[in-house]
Amino acid sequence: MVKDLDMVHPTAKIGGNSKLGEGNRIGAYAIIDGDVMLGDGVSVGAYTEISGKVKIGGRTWIGSHCVIGHPIRGMLWSGESDRGTVQISDRCTIRSGSVIYDDVDLGEGVELGHSVMIREGVTVGRHSLIGTGTILDGHILIGRNVRIQTGVYISSHSIIEDKVFIGPRAVLLNDKYMMQREYRLKGPKIHSGVSVGGNSVILPGVEIGEGSIIGAGAVVTRDVPPRTIYAGIPAKKLRDVPPEWGIKLP
């Protein structure tokens, strides 16, 4: 349903049971189809496709060539009734080329860089930033005020708590035996206030304690106690985090 105050390019297609809010802007050749609900003031860029069960909050900005509501592997040939729901809260930013699968929840003010991929079962807390080219590979819980930099890979079944910083090209793994034997996938758990340096590798099931720091390029093979600094290959303790240090975000 298109309202008089909406600015919809004549080549855009609005179908299914889609409902637009007030003052939406829909770019050239965009496709909005299925049970899609747009809040007031949402902007959708050219060639973006939004399908399935999707709810997008007000004042959210979506760049060009994005896909929102991509069906998961087992649902590629299923009907719309079997699809999971995408919930994107108010004032989010989704930059060009990003792909968001079914069953994803982005909190208020979440910001994505360009070409971010978010697989099914991912929740991102409010005011978190996900850098360009990052992959969230499904069934991941990310807290509030998290900063994930460019090109990070986070494997499925990982947990990242509030106010965590993850540097560029860091990798969080979940398959301890790399398919050589049966193993229940388990990603790392990064507790609140942790900083992980660029190009670090966190091995499956490792826990990084609250307020700790992982140096750039480290390979973390074992749990890290709270408020300690680890670096190296394999990562070893250097010292405790100074008491005056800490991530200070709301």
Buried (B, 14 or more C-beta within 10 A) or exposed (E): EBEEEBEBBEEBBBEBEBBBBBBBBBBEBBBBBBBBBBBBBBBBBBBBBBBBBBBBBBBBBBBBBBBBBBBBEEBEEEEBEBBBBBBBBBBBBBBBBBBBBBBBBBBBBBBBBBBBBBBBBBBBBBBBBBBBBBBBBBBBBBBBBBBBBBBBBBBBBBBBBBBBBBBBBBBBBBBBEEEEEEBEBBBBBBBBBBBBBBBBBBBBBBBBBBBBBBBBBBBBBEEBEBBBBBBEEEBEEEEBBEEEBBBEEE
